[in-house]
Amino acid sequence: MQRAKKKIMEFKATNIAEFLHGTVEGDENVSVNNVSKIEDGKTGTLAFLANPKYERYIYETEASIVLVRKDFEPEHEVKATLIRVDDPYEAFASLLELYEQARQMKSGIEQPSFIDDSATVGESVYFGAFAYLGANSSLGNNVKIYPQTYIGSGVIIGNNTIIYAGAKIYDGTVIGDNCIIHAGAVIGSDGFGFAPMADGSYKKIPQVGNVILEDDVEIGANTTIDCSTMGSTVIRKGAKLDNLIQIAHNCEVGENTVMAALVGIAGSTKVGKNCMFGGQVGIAGHLTVGDNVKIGAMAGVSNSIKAGRTVLGAPAMDHDKALKTYVVYRRLPQMREQLLALQKEVEELKSKLNEE
């Protein structure tokens, strides 16, 4: 049996330059159908040069087209066609977005799948095989639900949102427009709420709230966001969460905040807008993190942080103080040897004084 051939989109240098408002230097009709790193460029691909450290590769790359700055002046002959733009990195990102939009996307409702009779489905929706849509839920226009996705009852999903295979969306979740939820993410699972009993056991506290993802939110693979005990756990507009992140019940993540993988935030903590968290950051519960806060990787946050601060370490402390502390920490072995030497000298002096 023959495999179906994947249709590949091709773009000419002139088309790319027109889209990017750039100028072509070289063969205007050369075509590309993929992208590559400049150091690994192959014929038929497009690369970019933004960091001067990689300039040496432009003279040997096999890429057919390379995006460069308008003021770039090559020191040697360049075989590739150049497209001169204001910012090659930004232009490359825009081009990838164009390529994504131009790809042939799936559409229609695959079988077997289940859509409850009371659910509403917008126009141009893709609903993959073995996906489930519960009672009184709704999908907006141009939504894409990939196979084996579970969407519970009373869920609202806005326009142009993509939910990849195997994601689980619990009852009552609200998801805005232009969101992306990656494979294996769980949105709306129970918060970790248990009341200790007199006999040493724990009684589960019902979690009756929901999760709200506002517009333009992206949730990474296998990330979990717990529903609130009451009210809503909220991820504000434009926030981006990496893979394997845990957001506990009743938390709020502010607009345009970004978090790298393995961040964990305990219950009822409020995070401001435009924050940046490195990987493996842990934040205790019932804290407030102000706007524009930066937290370094593996930091442990046990106290609230005021707006605009940068903190590092475990326990987390201000950036400057953390660096000074690290300098001392690195010198601890040397300081120990010095201390032992001083202790030895003191003992010797005591011994001499006793003899006298």
Legacy VTK file of the C-alpha trace (Angstrom):
# vtk DataFile Version 3.0
C-alpha trace
ASCII
DATASET POLYDATA
POINTS 356 float
0.000 0.000 0.000
1.399 3.399 -0.972
1.726 6.133 1.618
-0.083 9.373 0.927
2.386 12.057 -0.058
2.353 15.161 2.085
1.667 18.291 0.111
4.391 20.861 0.776
3.857 24.584 0.348
6.472 26.425 -1.702
7.285 30.118 -1.512
9.394 32.171 -3.912
11.902 34.750 -2.719
9.808 37.539 -4.253
6.695 36.407 -2.326
8.616 36.181 0.937
10.215 39.611 0.464
6.859 41.168 -0.310
5.313 39.673 2.829
8.228 40.813 5.008
8.617 44.239 3.342
12.182 43.292 2.493
14.393 43.409 -0.572
15.838 40.499 -2.556
19.519 40.201 -3.371
20.118 37.277 -5.684
17.727 34.917 -7.504
14.208 36.344 -7.097
12.605 33.123 -8.340
14.342 30.651 -6.041
11.779 28.658 -4.022
11.833 27.142 -0.540
9.528 24.609 1.100
11.016 24.368 4.585
13.164 26.178 7.138
16.526 25.315 8.702
19.255 26.565 10.993
21.858 28.509 9.062
24.600 26.063 10.141
22.525 23.083 8.939
20.978 24.711 5.867
19.922 22.517 2.974
18.847 23.331 -0.564
15.198 24.333 -0.664
15.169 25.745 2.881
15.145 29.241 4.378
17.426 30.300 7.246
18.162 33.550 9.034
21.202 35.381 10.402
20.468 37.496 13.483
23.406 36.768 15.806
26.815 37.954 14.469
28.435 34.872 16.073
26.857 32.787 13.310
28.029 34.964 10.408
30.678 32.453 9.362
27.957 29.980 8.408
26.400 32.264 5.807
29.399 31.722 3.527
29.040 27.936 3.577
25.322 27.273 4.151
23.378 25.302 1.559
20.141 27.131 2.437
18.545 28.659 -0.651
17.405 31.858 1.093
18.814 33.634 4.162
17.176 36.535 5.979
19.700 39.222 6.985
19.642 42.762 8.327
19.356 45.568 5.815
22.821 46.851 6.759
24.548 43.455 6.575
27.787 43.634 4.555
29.237 40.203 3.657
33.007 39.796 3.846
33.012 37.000 1.251
30.777 35.768 -1.554
27.410 34.376 -0.436
25.853 31.605 -2.518
22.356 31.928 -1.025
19.779 34.484 -2.064
19.533 37.180 0.612
16.395 38.931 1.770
17.241 42.106 3.652
14.839 43.046 6.467
14.853 45.264 9.579
14.978 42.371 12.055
15.765 38.854 10.731
14.611 37.065 13.896
11.255 38.846 13.999
10.849 38.356 10.242
11.589 34.640 10.605
8.923 34.337 13.317
6.395 36.111 11.075
7.279 33.778 8.230
6.741 30.701 10.393
3.325 32.082 11.289
2.540 32.518 7.591
3.687 28.973 6.890
1.499 27.634 9.702
-1.525 29.454 8.294
-0.788 28.264 4.784
-0.480 24.579 5.697
-3.362 22.386 4.756
-5.333 22.106 8.008
-7.778 19.385 8.934
-11.481 20.094 8.938
-14.741 18.265 9.495
-15.940 15.783 12.108
-14.195 12.431 12.131
-15.810 9.186 13.206
-16.002 7.588 15.629
-16.440 10.603 17.908
-19.185 11.856 20.219
-20.922 15.244 20.284
-23.857 15.561 22.669
-27.127 16.631 21.053
-27.324 19.660 23.353
-23.830 20.911 22.400
-23.317 23.667 19.825
-20.564 23.642 17.214
-19.467 26.664 15.168
-18.372 26.889 11.553
-15.229 25.329 10.041
-14.580 23.132 13.070
-12.291 20.107 13.104
-13.312 17.392 15.581
-10.961 14.408 15.630
-11.673 10.718 15.999
-12.488 9.430 19.507
-12.952 12.983 20.812
-15.846 13.695 23.205
-17.959 16.845 23.624
-20.300 16.882 26.630
-23.778 18.248 27.250
-24.441 21.977 26.847
-20.886 22.682 25.742
-20.068 24.962 22.820
-17.264 25.311 20.280
-16.662 28.602 18.447
-15.714 29.035 14.801
-12.492 27.549 13.393
-11.878 25.486 16.517
-9.695 22.393 16.150
-10.134 19.491 18.558
-7.618 16.714 17.935
-8.285 12.996 18.510
-8.903 11.489 21.955
-9.657 14.843 23.551
-12.246 14.889 26.347
-14.401 18.009 26.789
-16.907 17.791 29.637
-20.299 19.384 30.166
-20.936 23.106 30.137
-17.560 23.932 28.592
-17.261 27.085 26.463
-14.473 27.306 23.875
-13.967 30.486 21.836
-13.024 31.026 18.200
-9.769 29.820 16.605
-8.723 27.756 19.607
-6.704 24.558 19.154
-6.783 21.640 21.596
-4.297 18.899 20.809
-4.663 15.163 21.238
-5.417 13.689 24.624
-6.146 16.908 26.490
-8.830 16.724 29.197
-11.139 19.691 29.753
-13.339 19.282 32.843
-16.926 20.480 33.293
-17.572 24.208 33.342
-14.214 25.321 31.964
-14.230 28.538 29.923
-11.588 28.955 27.205
-11.266 32.168 25.188
-10.342 32.930 21.584
-7.016 32.019 19.959
-5.892 29.686 22.730
-3.637 26.657 22.285
-3.768 23.681 24.658
-1.146 21.046 24.020
-1.352 17.277 24.271
-2.050 15.749 27.659
-2.931 18.993 29.434
-5.622 18.718 32.124
-7.757 21.790 32.707
-10.220 21.888 35.617
-9.230 18.864 37.705
-9.984 19.002 41.429
-7.898 21.232 43.621
-5.930 19.586 46.436
-8.390 20.294 49.237
-8.682 18.010 52.276
-9.774 18.731 55.851
-7.915 16.872 58.653
-10.236 14.867 60.902
-9.939 13.998 64.599
-9.091 10.368 63.816
-6.130 11.386 61.629
-7.907 10.840 58.322
-8.677 13.507 55.708
-12.098 14.524 54.394
-12.205 15.676 50.783
-13.472 19.238 50.301
-15.650 19.398 47.165
-14.152 21.648 44.483
-17.182 23.304 42.914
-15.520 26.157 40.983
-14.048 26.193 37.481
-11.107 27.347 35.372
-11.141 30.365 33.047
-8.533 30.782 30.315
-8.821 34.206 28.714
-7.908 34.977 25.069
-4.495 34.164 23.550
-3.425 31.795 26.324
-1.121 28.850 25.552
-0.892 25.822 27.845
1.994 23.355 27.446
1.876 19.582 27.221
0.956 17.718 30.435
0.379 20.948 32.341
-2.413 20.827 34.929
-4.632 23.673 36.108
-6.930 22.883 39.040
-10.437 24.233 39.364
-11.177 26.493 42.309
-12.862 25.420 45.500
-15.353 28.214 44.812
-15.210 30.878 42.107
-12.566 30.486 39.394
-8.925 29.710 38.840
-7.999 32.298 36.191
-5.254 32.482 33.563
-5.368 35.997 32.140
-5.057 37.106 28.527
-1.818 36.355 26.732
-0.246 34.181 29.445
2.033 31.371 28.221
2.641 28.257 30.316
5.273 25.707 29.349
5.059 21.916 29.745
4.635 20.112 33.080
3.423 23.086 35.117
1.047 22.821 38.091
-1.348 25.688 38.868
-3.334 24.937 42.026
-6.895 25.890 42.941
-7.998 29.520 43.252
-4.789 30.848 41.701
-4.656 33.745 39.262
-1.965 34.262 36.624
-1.759 37.779 35.185
-1.736 38.988 31.583
1.273 38.141 29.415
3.042 36.258 32.195
5.305 33.439 31.002
6.436 30.357 32.923
9.047 27.783 31.955
8.640 24.063 32.560
8.094 22.480 35.983
6.839 25.603 37.737
4.536 24.797 40.653
2.185 27.317 42.258
0.285 26.428 45.421
-3.325 27.364 46.095
-4.768 30.893 46.224
-1.583 32.622 45.035
-2.004 35.648 42.771
0.611 36.340 40.096
0.706 39.745 38.387
1.057 40.636 34.722
4.214 40.550 32.578
6.055 38.238 34.994
8.753 35.772 33.914
9.413 32.531 35.810
12.356 30.236 35.098
12.117 26.452 35.194
11.308 24.597 38.429
10.219 27.691 40.332
8.111 26.774 43.371
5.721 29.280 44.960
3.949 28.714 48.277
0.229 29.279 48.727
-1.706 32.449 49.583
1.044 34.766 48.307
0.973 37.770 45.979
3.548 38.216 43.221
3.452 41.742 41.795
3.583 42.860 38.166
6.819 42.595 36.135
8.497 40.215 38.595
11.295 37.925 37.373
12.079 34.708 39.247
15.200 32.707 38.425
15.168 28.981 37.750
14.731 26.626 40.745
13.865 29.487 43.103
11.736 28.702 46.139
9.337 31.540 46.974
7.884 31.546 50.482
6.956 35.236 50.798
5.072 37.717 48.627
7.138 39.687 46.097
6.631 43.369 45.294
6.216 44.553 41.699
9.305 44.890 39.543
11.618 42.762 41.705
14.015 40.093 40.426
14.651 37.188 42.814
16.849 34.094 42.817
17.613 31.130 45.022
15.918 28.945 47.601
14.718 30.608 49.675
14.290 33.315 47.059
15.931 36.692 47.692
16.616 39.859 45.716
18.904 39.412 42.729
21.859 41.470 44.065
21.733 39.859 47.500
21.468 36.392 45.941
24.595 36.988 43.833
26.561 38.174 46.882
25.361 35.132 48.809
26.431 32.853 45.971
29.931 34.345 45.995
30.221 33.535 49.724
28.754 30.055 49.171
31.385 29.239 46.531
34.145 30.236 48.954
32.865 28.108 51.836
35.440 25.287 51.372
38.301 27.824 51.365
36.794 29.659 54.360
36.512 26.338 56.218
40.209 25.624 55.706
41.065 29.131 56.904
38.872 28.696 59.975
40.496 25.364 60.855
43.932 26.928 60.436
42.983 29.817 62.725
41.564 27.386 65.261
44.825 25.439 65.216
46.846 28.646 65.733
44.622 29.660 68.667
45.099 26.246 70.307
48.864 26.505 69.870
48.890 30.012 71.405
46.812 28.794 74.363
49.199 25.919 74.890
52.239 28.270 74.910
50.530 30.659 77.324
49.720 27.787 79.678
53.362 26.640 79.607
54.564 30.109 80.552
LINES 1 357
356 0 1 2 3 4 5 6 7 8 9 10 11 12 13 14 15 16 17 18 19 20 21 22 23 24 25 26 27 28 29 30 31 32 33 34 35 36 37 38 39 40 41 42 43 44 45 46 47 48 49 50 51 52 53 54 55 56 57 58 59 60 61 62 63 64 65 66 67 68 69 70 71 72 73 74 75 76 77 78 79 80 81 82 83 84 85 86 87 88 89 90 91 92 93 94 95 96 97 98 99 100 101 102 103 104 105 106 107 108 109 110 111 112 113 114 115 116 117 118 119 120 121 122 123 124 125 126 127 128 129 130 131 132 133 134 135 136 137 138 139 140 141 142 143 144 145 146 147 148 149 150 151 152 153 154 155 156 157 158 159 160 161 162 163 164 165 166 167 168 169 170 171 172 173 174 175 176 177 178 179 180 181 182 183 184 185 186 187 188 189 190 191 192 193 194 195 196 197 198 199 200 201 202 203 204 205 206 207 208 209 210 211 212 213 214 215 216 217 218 219 220 221 222 223 224 225 226 227 228 229 230 231 232 233 234 235 236 237 238 239 240 241 242 243 244 245 246 247 248 249 250 251 252 253 254 255 256 257 258 259 260 261 262 263 264 265 266 267 268 269 270 271 272 273 274 275 276 277 278 279 280 281 282 283 284 285 286 287 288 289 290 291 292 293 294 295 296 297 298 299 300 301 302 303 304 305 306 307 308 309 310 311 312 313 314 315 316 317 318 319 320 321 322 323 324 325 326 327 328 329 330 331 332 333 334 335 336 337 338 339 340 341 342 343 344 345 346 347 348 349 350 351 352 353 354 355
